[in-house]
């Protein structure tokens, strides 16, 4: 009988990298809950390349475009826009996959429009790529949008 030969050192390195990706992604999420722009920027790697998308554009014809932001300055402006408009109160992960180079979240988020009391829920999927050092290299987020808002008709 033949057995798959698995290198235990490779498995240890992969496990260590997977734990690292989870720590970096959740460090970023905790900064999201606080909502401090400088604190959020500190969760990024010191230098790009970056990949960030969180503000999709829904067009009249129902098409959706999620522009990819790639500089620290652009990311800061997006954080100012998003966290300036809303507070993220909590995120309940439904799926949390830790890989050697990214962390994937599928979650239910609770938040509110800044200055209002009404708490709403949103469903998102997100990928947080990481490097070997401190910080994430990106935040690729897709929020579930009501079908009517996309212009799609059944």
Backbone as JSON, one array per atom type, in Angstrom:
{
  "sequence": "XXXXXXXXXXXXXXXXXXXXXXXXXXXXXXXXXXXXXXXXXXXXXXXXXXXXXXXXXXXXXXXXXXXXXXXXXXXXXXXXXXXXXXXXXXXXXXXXXXXXXXXXXXXXXXXXXXXXXXXXXXXXXXXXXXXXXXXXXXXXXXXXXXXXXXXXXX",
  "N": [[0.84, -1.17, 0.0], [0.55, 2.18, -0.84], [1.51, 5.28, 0.59], [0.72, 8.72, 0.98], [3.34, 10.95, 0.96], [3.9, 13.37, 3.16], [5.42, 16.37, 3.86], [6.41, 17.22, 6.97], [7.59, 19.62, 7.86], [6.9, 21.46, 5.87], [4.13, 21.48, 6.27], [4.05, 22.6, 8.86], [5.09, 25.18, 8.31], [3.11, 26.13, 6.57], [0.88, 26.1, 8.27], [1.7, 27.99, 10.16], [1.85, 30.28, 8.54], [-0.85, 30.47, 7.84], [-2.08, 31.0, 10.3], [-0.91, 33.47, 10.75], [-2.08, 34.99, 8.62], [-4.73, 35.06, 9.48], [-4.53, 36.45, 11.93], [-3.61, 38.98, 11.04], [-5.74, 39.81, 9.38], [-7.9, 39.9, 11.24], [-6.91, 41.79, 13.01], [-7.09, 44.0, 11.42], [-9.92, 44.07, 11.09], [-10.74, 44.62, 13.72], [-9.79, 47.22, 13.92], [-11.5, 48.38, 12.09], [-13.91, 48.3, 13.53], [-13.39, 50.19, 15.49], [-13.01, 52.43, 13.92], [-11.15, 54.45, 13.44], [-9.29, 56.32, 11.26], [-6.44, 56.62, 10.97], [-5.64, 54.45, 12.54], [-6.71, 52.35, 11.01], [-5.16, 52.6, 8.69], [-2.71, 51.86, 9.71], [-2.95, 49.13, 9.79], [-2.31, 48.23, 7.34], [0.22, 46.92, 5.11], [3.49, 48.43, 5.15], [4.29, 49.41, 2.62], [2.98, 49.35, -0.72], [2.59, 46.78, -3.27], [-0.94, 47.5, -3.27], [-4.32, 46.32, -3.04], [-7.54, 47.24, -3.12], [-10.95, 47.22, -2.76], [-14.1, 48.38, -2.21], [-16.18, 50.08, -2.6], [-18.58, 49.71, -4.57], [-19.91, 50.58, -7.8], [-23.11, 51.01, -8.98], [-24.75, 50.9, -11.97], [-27.21, 52.46, -14.17], [-28.06, 50.56, -16.05], [-27.92, 48.26, -14.63], [-25.49, 47.07, -14.42], [-22.49, 46.43, -12.57], [-19.64, 47.87, -11.18], [-16.6, 47.45, -9.59], [-14.22, 49.39, -8.67], [-10.68, 49.03, -8.41], [-8.61, 50.11, -5.95], [-5.33, 51.32, -5.52], [-3.33, 52.72, -4.18], [-1.9, 54.03, -1.14], [-2.83, 56.56, -0.46], [-5.27, 56.74, -1.87], [-6.64, 54.67, -0.62], [-6.82, 55.65, 2.0], [-8.58, 57.81, 1.51], [-10.86, 56.37, 0.75], [-11.41, 55.03, 3.18], [-11.97, 57.27, 4.76], [-14.33, 58.1, 3.5], [-16.07, 55.8, 3.73], [-15.98, 55.08, 6.55], [-16.58, 57.57, 7.49], [-19.22, 57.87, 6.84], [-20.5, 55.75, 8.05], [-20.81, 53.5, 10.87], [-19.2, 50.57, 11.79], [-20.38, 48.07, 13.68], [-20.35, 45.37, 14.49], [-19.15, 42.16, 13.37], [-20.16, 39.11, 12.27], [-18.72, 36.21, 11.63], [-19.53, 33.87, 9.15], [-18.17, 32.18, 7.58], [-14.74, 31.59, 7.81], [-11.85, 31.48, 6.43], [-8.57, 30.64, 6.66], [-5.7, 31.07, 4.94], [-2.41, 30.5, 3.53], [-1.66, 32.93, 2.38], [-3.81, 34.65, 2.37], [-6.88, 35.75, 3.97], [-10.17, 34.73, 4.15], [-13.42, 35.94, 4.49], [-16.8, 35.36, 5.09], [-19.53, 37.06, 6.03], [-21.97, 38.36, 8.39], [-22.66, 41.62, 8.93], [-23.09, 44.22, 11.29], [-24.21, 47.49, 11.45], [-24.44, 51.1, 11.36], [-25.75, 54.12, 9.97], [-23.77, 56.95, 10.22], [-24.37, 58.96, 13.01], [-26.98, 58.16, 13.32], [-29.45, 56.07, 14.97], [-30.56, 53.66, 14.15], [-29.84, 50.31, 13.6], [-28.5, 48.32, 11.09], [-28.23, 45.33, 9.05], [-25.79, 43.75, 7.02], [-24.66, 41.63, 4.4], [-21.62, 40.28, 3.58], [-18.79, 39.31, 1.57], [-15.33, 38.86, 1.86], [-11.91, 39.25, 1.02], [-8.77, 39.23, 2.41], [-5.72, 39.84, 1.47], [-2.39, 39.0, 2.51], [1.04, 39.64, 3.48], [4.3, 38.34, 4.28], [5.07, 39.87, 6.38], [4.04, 42.37, 8.83], [0.67, 43.39, 8.61], [-2.04, 43.9, 6.19], [-2.35, 43.48, 2.62], [-4.4, 44.2, 1.12], [-7.96, 44.7, 0.68], [-10.57, 43.21, -0.37], [-13.78, 43.52, -1.0], [-17.11, 42.44, -1.26], [-20.37, 43.35, -1.19], [-23.63, 42.16, -0.52], [-26.14, 43.18, -2.59], [-29.39, 44.53, -2.85], [-31.51, 43.02, -5.26], [-33.21, 44.65, -6.83], [-31.89, 47.09, -6.79], [-29.75, 46.68, -8.47], [-30.86, 46.7, -10.93], [-31.53, 44.39, -12.13], [-33.93, 42.22, -13.46], [-36.33, 39.69, -12.94]],
  "CA": [[0.0, 0.0, 0.0], [1.33, 3.41, -0.95], [1.03, 6.36, 1.45], [1.16, 10.04, 0.54], [4.44, 11.44, 1.78], [3.69, 14.78, 3.46], [6.56, 16.96, 4.53], [5.91, 17.88, 8.2], [8.09, 20.99, 7.95], [6.05, 22.25, 4.98], [2.85, 21.64, 6.96], [4.27, 23.57, 9.94], [5.22, 26.51, 7.71], [1.8, 26.52, 6.05], [0.03, 26.39, 9.44], [2.18, 29.25, 10.72], [1.42, 31.34, 7.62], [-2.31, 30.57, 7.93], [-2.37, 31.7, 11.55], [-0.5, 34.85, 10.5], [-3.08, 35.67, 7.79], [-5.9, 35.29, 10.33], [-4.22, 37.51, 12.9], [-3.54, 40.27, 10.35], [-7.1, 40.18, 8.95], [-8.72, 40.28, 12.39], [-6.38, 43.05, 13.52], [-7.72, 45.01, 10.57], [-11.36, 44.14, 11.42], [-10.87, 45.32, 15.0], [-9.61, 48.64, 13.62], [-12.75, 48.8, 11.43], [-14.91, 48.54, 14.57], [-13.04, 51.46, 16.15], [-13.3, 53.44, 12.91], [-10.12, 55.48, 13.38], [-8.63, 56.22, 9.94], [-5.01, 56.35, 11.15], [-5.55, 53.07, 13.02], [-6.95, 51.46, 9.86], [-3.99, 52.67, 7.81], [-1.62, 51.12, 10.35], [-3.13, 47.69, 9.57], [-1.8, 47.91, 6.0], [1.67, 46.79, 5.0], [4.04, 49.79, 5.01], [4.36, 49.82, 1.21], [2.23, 48.5, -1.65], [1.34, 47.05, -3.94], [-2.19, 47.31, -2.56], [-5.55, 46.08, -3.81], [-8.63, 47.58, -2.22], [-12.22, 47.54, -3.42], [-15.22, 48.27, -1.26], [-17.23, 51.02, -2.98], [-19.02, 49.38, -5.93], [-20.79, 51.52, -8.49], [-24.21, 50.34, -9.66], [-25.16, 51.77, -13.06], [-28.63, 52.41, -14.55], [-28.37, 49.33, -16.79], [-27.81, 47.13, -13.72], [-24.12, 46.59, -14.31], [-21.79, 46.82, -11.35], [-18.18, 47.96, -11.32], [-15.88, 47.66, -8.32], [-12.87, 49.85, -8.99], [-9.61, 48.59, -7.51], [-7.78, 51.2, -5.47], [-4.02, 50.69, -5.38], [-2.34, 53.52, -3.45], [-2.25, 54.31, 0.25], [-3.61, 57.8, -0.42], [-6.63, 56.4, -2.31], [-7.24, 53.84, 0.42], [-7.16, 56.57, 3.09], [-9.78, 58.54, 1.1], [-11.99, 55.43, 0.84], [-11.72, 54.85, 4.6], [-12.64, 58.5, 5.21], [-15.68, 58.08, 2.95], [-16.87, 54.72, 4.3], [-16.1, 55.23, 8.0], [-17.19, 58.86, 7.74], [-20.66, 57.72, 6.65], [-21.11, 54.65, 8.81], [-20.09, 52.82, 11.95], [-19.29, 49.11, 11.8], [-20.53, 47.71, 15.09], [-19.9, 43.99, 14.7], [-19.11, 41.27, 12.23], [-20.31, 37.71, 12.68], [-18.25, 35.38, 10.52], [-20.18, 32.62, 8.81], [-17.04, 31.4, 7.07], [-13.47, 32.26, 8.05], [-10.84, 30.57, 5.89], [-7.22, 31.16, 6.79], [-4.77, 30.45, 3.99], [-1.04, 30.96, 3.75], [-1.45, 34.28, 1.87], [-5.02, 35.45, 2.48], [-7.94, 35.35, 4.9], [-11.46, 34.91, 3.49], [-14.55, 36.05, 5.42], [-18.19, 35.54, 4.68], [-20.04, 37.48, 7.34], [-23.1, 39.26, 8.6], [-22.14, 42.79, 9.62], [-24.07, 45.14, 11.86], [-23.7, 48.85, 11.44], [-25.44, 52.17, 11.29], [-25.34, 55.35, 9.33], [-23.18, 57.84, 11.22], [-25.3, 59.91, 13.6], [-28.32, 57.59, 13.47], [-29.55, 54.99, 15.94], [-31.03, 52.42, 13.53], [-28.8, 49.35, 13.24], [-28.86, 47.48, 9.95], [-27.34, 44.2, 8.79], [-25.37, 43.54, 5.63], [-23.98, 40.37, 4.14], [-20.45, 40.54, 2.74], [-17.65, 38.39, 1.48], [-14.11, 39.68, 1.81], [-10.6, 38.6, 0.98], [-7.7, 40.08, 2.93], [-4.39, 39.29, 1.18], [-1.35, 39.4, 3.45], [2.41, 39.28, 3.13], [4.94, 37.65, 5.4], [5.27, 40.82, 7.48], [2.87, 42.92, 9.52], [-0.31, 44.12, 7.82], [-2.71, 43.33, 5.02], [-2.0, 44.16, 1.38], [-5.61, 44.58, 0.43], [-9.28, 44.43, 1.25], [-11.46, 43.05, -1.51], [-15.06, 43.29, -0.34], [-18.33, 42.46, -2.06], [-21.57, 43.37, -0.35], [-24.85, 41.73, -1.19], [-26.94, 44.34, -2.94], [-30.74, 44.12, -3.25], [-31.63, 42.8, -6.7], [-33.84, 45.81, -7.46], [-30.9, 48.17, -6.89], [-28.86, 46.38, -9.57], [-31.59, 46.81, -12.2], [-31.81, 43.05, -12.64], [-35.35, 41.84, -13.37], [-36.54, 38.26, -13.21]],
  "C": [[0.89, 1.24, 0.0], [0.69, 4.51, -0.11], [1.55, 7.69, 0.9], [2.23, 10.52, 1.52], [4.28, 12.94, 1.97], [4.87, 15.27, 4.29], [6.08, 17.7, 5.79], [6.41, 19.32, 8.35], [7.26, 21.93, 7.06], [4.68, 22.5, 5.63], [2.96, 22.64, 8.11], [4.35, 24.99, 9.4], [3.87, 27.01, 7.2], [0.86, 26.89, 7.21], [0.42, 27.74, 10.06], [1.73, 30.42, 9.85], [-0.09, 31.53, 7.68], [-2.73, 31.29, 9.2], [-2.04, 33.19, 11.38], [-1.55, 35.6, 9.69], [-4.33, 35.98, 8.61], [-5.69, 36.41, 11.31], [-4.23, 38.88, 12.21], [-4.93, 40.73, 9.9], [-7.96, 40.62, 10.12], [-8.2, 41.53, 13.09], [-7.0, 44.2, 12.72], [-9.21, 45.17, 10.92], [-11.58, 44.88, 12.74], [-10.69, 46.83, 14.81], [-10.85, 49.2, 12.91], [-13.81, 49.13, 12.48], [-14.65, 49.85, 15.3], [-13.31, 52.63, 15.2], [-12.3, 54.57, 12.8], [-9.31, 55.29, 12.1], [-7.14, 55.91, 10.08], [-4.79, 54.92, 11.63], [-5.77, 52.06, 11.9], [-5.73, 51.44, 8.94], [-2.81, 51.9, 8.39], [-1.77, 49.6, 10.17], [-2.71, 47.26, 8.17], [-0.3, 47.67, 6.06], [2.24, 48.18, 4.74], [4.09, 50.3, 3.58], [3.59, 48.83, 0.36], [3.14, 47.53, -2.36], [0.13, 46.72, -3.06], [-3.3, 46.96, -3.55], [-6.71, 46.25, -2.85], [-9.85, 47.88, -3.05], [-13.34, 47.34, -2.41], [-16.39, 49.16, -1.67], [-17.68, 50.71, -4.42], [-19.93, 50.48, -6.5], [-21.84, 50.71, -9.23], [-24.75, 51.31, -10.7], [-26.63, 51.53, -13.42], [-28.99, 51.1, -15.25], [-28.24, 48.08, -15.93], [-26.41, 46.57, -13.59], [-23.47, 47.16, -13.06], [-20.3, 46.83, -11.64], [-17.6, 48.22, -9.95], [-14.46, 48.08, -8.65], [-11.85, 49.37, -7.95], [-8.71, 49.79, -7.21], [-6.4, 50.61, -5.16], [-2.95, 51.54, -4.69], [-2.83, 53.78, -2.03], [-3.11, 55.56, 0.36], [-5.06, 57.54, -0.82], [-7.36, 55.58, -1.25], [-7.67, 54.71, 1.6], [-8.46, 57.32, 2.74], [-11.02, 57.63, 1.14], [-12.39, 55.2, 2.29], [-12.44, 56.08, 5.15], [-14.1, 58.51, 4.75], [-16.55, 57.05, 3.66], [-17.06, 54.9, 5.8], [-16.67, 56.6, 8.38], [-18.71, 58.82, 7.63], [-21.28, 56.71, 7.59], [-20.18, 54.13, 9.9], [-20.28, 51.32, 11.77], [-19.29, 48.68, 13.26], [-20.02, 46.3, 15.38], [-19.88, 43.25, 13.37], [-19.18, 39.84, 12.74], [-19.89, 36.82, 11.52], [-19.08, 34.11, 10.37], [-19.14, 31.63, 8.31], [-15.78, 32.23, 7.31], [-12.38, 31.28, 7.63], [-9.49, 31.26, 5.96], [-6.31, 30.37, 5.86], [-3.38, 31.0, 4.25], [-0.82, 32.4, 3.29], [-2.7, 35.15, 1.88], [-5.92, 34.9, 3.58], [-9.25, 35.68, 4.19], [-12.56, 34.92, 4.54], [-15.84, 36.1, 4.64], [-18.89, 35.89, 5.98], [-21.3, 38.32, 7.25], [-22.55, 40.41, 9.45], [-23.29, 43.64, 10.15], [-23.43, 46.53, 11.92], [-24.82, 49.85, 11.42], [-24.84, 53.35, 10.54], [-24.86, 56.28, 10.44], [-24.22, 58.85, 11.69], [-26.72, 59.39, 13.77], [-28.29, 56.44, 14.46], [-29.89, 53.64, 15.32], [-29.86, 51.54, 13.09], [-29.31, 48.47, 12.11], [-27.85, 46.34, 9.82], [-27.0, 44.17, 7.31], [-24.61, 42.22, 5.56], [-22.82, 40.66, 3.2], [-19.55, 39.33, 2.64], [-16.43, 39.28, 1.3], [-12.88, 38.8, 1.77], [-9.57, 39.64, 1.44], [-6.36, 39.43, 2.58], [-3.38, 39.82, 2.2], [0.02, 39.07, 2.87], [3.02, 38.58, 4.33], [5.14, 38.55, 6.61], [3.96, 41.26, 8.1], [1.97, 43.63, 8.52], [-0.92, 43.34, 6.68], [-2.27, 44.11, 3.79], [-3.24, 44.59, 0.61], [-6.86, 44.2, 1.2], [-10.24, 44.4, 0.07], [-12.81, 42.6, -0.97], [-16.2, 43.39, -1.35], [-19.51, 42.37, -1.12], [-22.76, 42.89, -1.17], [-25.73, 42.96, -1.38], [-28.34, 43.85, -3.32], [-30.87, 44.06, -4.77], [-32.21, 44.03, -7.41], [-32.84, 46.95, -7.68], [-29.96, 47.93, -8.07], [-29.54, 46.55, -10.93], [-31.94, 45.46, -12.79], [-33.29, 42.72, -12.43], [-35.48, 40.37, -13.68], [-37.63, 38.04, -14.22]]
}
